[in-house]
Amino acid sequence: MTKPQDIDATLLQDISTIEGSLAQRVYLAIKQAILNLDFPPGAILRKAPICDRLGVSRAPVSEAIARLAAEGLVDVVPQSGTRVSYFSMIEIREGAFLREALELAAVAKVARDLTDEQRKKLSRNMRLQELLIEDEDVPGFYQADEEFHALLMEFTGISKLPDVAQTVSLQVNRARMLLLPTPGRIAETISEHRVILDAIHAQNVPNAQEAMRLHLGQLMPRIEVLQQEKPELFNLSSQRTREAG
């Protein structure tokens, strides 16, 4: 078995560019590195390099790691250290199920109650996606993709929904980062987004929901293929334990 590697702390974002308290900025910098896969599954998190890179004491780093552990993004093993959590198919399936339920409800409400301002914001986001594809900016497209879905949650007018959606989608979104570089997938994604947006603009609720269902339905089959191709990224032992139970 390959020995786990230490994270490369130089990949952490400069926290001076992040808003919030010191603890919040440290937490967000480490979290983003995990979600971007700069800190890959299984990598060892050591506090000293993180402190040196971010110019902080151990206290905010320890607080950040505790929060990330509560979210399931890192595993703290007593007397063994901390590592980035492996992907769990069980957690990914649960997240995908919950995400679909929220997204279908959200797109129906937005299509039904669409305002002119919301129409403009969604159209601007779609143009941004197209520009980022032209520039071959995969990370930028990922962010615009996330914003497209976040806007739908925001436009429902339900204040807690964006945070709930982000929480249930956390493990799903981390796995998605491995899928976007797949040849042709970005072009397919934006085509699916266009169909969703066209249905929203037409305020056709059934079509908007069906387009969203087809869009989200592409995810799990691709992640299952990824699990077969890169089993070292997945926590197969815990999955077998839970399935056996």
N, C-alpha and C positions, 0 to 999 in steps of 0.2 A: 504494500500500500504506500502511495506517495506521501511523504511527510508534508503536513500543512505548512504553507508559507506565511511569513509575517506580512501584514498589510504594508503598502507603500504610503507612508504618511504625507509624502510630498504631493500626493494627488488630492489632498484636502483643499477645499476652497478657502481663500483668505476670508476670515470671519469679519474683517472690517467692512466687507461688502454686504454683510447680512444684518438685518434689523433685529432688534430685541435685546434682552438681557444677555450677559456673557454666557450663562448656562444655556440659554435658548440658542444662541448662535453656534456654540460648540456642538450642541445636539443636532442642529440642522445641517451643519457641515459634515458630520459623520454619517448622518442618515442619508444625505444626498450621495455621498460616496458609495454607500451600500446599494442604494436604489439604482445608481448609474453603473453598478458592477465594477467600479474602480476598486472596491474592496469585495472580492469574489467570495462565494460560499466556501466556508471552511478556513478562510484566512484568519490568522491569529491577530487579535487586537491587543497591542501593547500600549500602555498609557504613556510611557516616557517619550516615544517618537511623536505621538499626537500632541503632547504638551509642548515639545520643542517646536513643532511645525506651527502650532496655533499661538504660541507665546502665552500659555496659560498655566495655572497650577493644576494639580491633580484633582482638586475638588470638582470643578465643572465637568471634567472629563468623566469622573466617576458617576456624577449625576446623569450625564448624557447616556452612559452605558446602561445605567439602571432603567432609564426610560426606553431605550432601544430593546432591552431584554423584555420589558413588559409588552412591547409591541410585537415580539417574536422575531426581531431582526438580528439579534445576537443571542448566543448561549453563554451564560456564565457558569463555568464548571469549577466547583470548589477545588482548590489546590492544583488546578490545571490551567487556569487562565480563562480568557474570553475569546470566542471565535465568532465570525459571521455565520449566521444560521444557514444550513443547507436548505434547498428548496424542499417543500413538502407537498406532494400531490394532493393529499387530503385537504390541507389548508388552502391550496390553490383552487381546488374544486369548490370548496365551501365559499371562498371569496368570489369566484366567478358566478356562482348561483345567486348570491346576495346582490352582487353588482348588477346582474341582468334584471332582477326584480326592481331595483331602484331606477335603473336607466329606462326601462319600459314605462314605468309610472311617470317619470320625469318628462320623457319626450312626448307622451300623450298630453300632459298638462301644458307644456310649452306650445305644442302645435295648436291646441285648442284656444289658448289665451295669448298668443303671440302679439307683441307690441311692435311698433315701427322701430323703436330704439333697439330692441332685442334682435330684430331682423338685420339691422345694420351691423351690430356687433358680431353676429354669427357669420355674415357675409365677409366682414373684414378678416375674421379668423380663417375662413376658407381661402381667401386670397393669400394670406400669410403662409398657409400650408403649401400652396402651389409654388410660391417663391422659394421656400425652403427646399422643396424637391428639386427645383431648377438648380439651386446652389449645392445640391447633394449634401445638405447639412442634416445628418440623421439625428443627432442629439437635439437640434433645434426643432426638427419636425416632431420629435417625440413630445417636446414641451407644448407645441402648438396643438398636437393631438390631445394631450391632457387638458389643455385649456378649452378645447371644443366641448369635451364632455363635462368639464367643470362649469362652463357657461350654462349648459342645459340644467344642471343641478341648481345653480344660482337663480335662474329665471323662473323656477317653480315658486319662488317667494317663501319657501320653507327654510327658515334660517339655519336649522341644524343639519339639513340634508347634505350640504357639501362636505362637512366634517365626517358625517357618518359614512358617506360614499368613499371618502379617502381612506378611512380606517378599514372598511371591509375589503377594499381593493388593494391593500398594501402589498400582499404577497403576489397577487396577480400582476400588478404593475412591475414588480421586480423581475418576474419571469418574462414579461413582454419585452424588456430591454434586449433580451437575447434573440428575440424573433424579428425585430424591425430590420436588422441588416439582411434578412433572408431575401434573396433576389426576387424582385417583383412585388414583395409584400407592401412596401410603402405606396406604390402606385395603386395596388388593390385597396389599401386602406382609404386613400383619399377618394377613390371612386365610390366606395361605400359611404363615406361621409357626405359626398355630393347627393347621393340618393336620399339619405336621411334629411339633409337640408332642404332639398326640393320638396319633400313631403311636408316638412314643417312650414315652409313658405306658402304652400298650398293649403295649409291648415287641415291636412288630411290625416286625422289621427290613426286610423287603421294602417295606412301605408307607412306612416312614420314609425309605428311600433314594429311592423314587419321588417322594415329596413334596418332598424336597430337590432332586432333579434337575429337577422342574418349576419350583420356586422359582428356582433359579439359571439355568435356561434362559430366563427372562424378560429377562436382562440384556443379552446381546450384540445381539439385534435392536433394542433400544431405544438402545443406544449407536451402532449403525450409522445409525439415523435421526438421532440427535444430530449425527453427523459430517456428514450432508447438510445439516442446518439451520444448523450453526455451524462451517463448515470452517476459520474463522480460529483455532480453538482446537487444531487438529490439525496435526501435522507431516507434511504430505502429500508433501513432497519426499523425505524419508528413507524414507518408506514405498514410494514408487515405486522408489527405488534398490534397496532390499532385495528387492522383488518382482521387479525386472528381473534381479537377480543370482541 
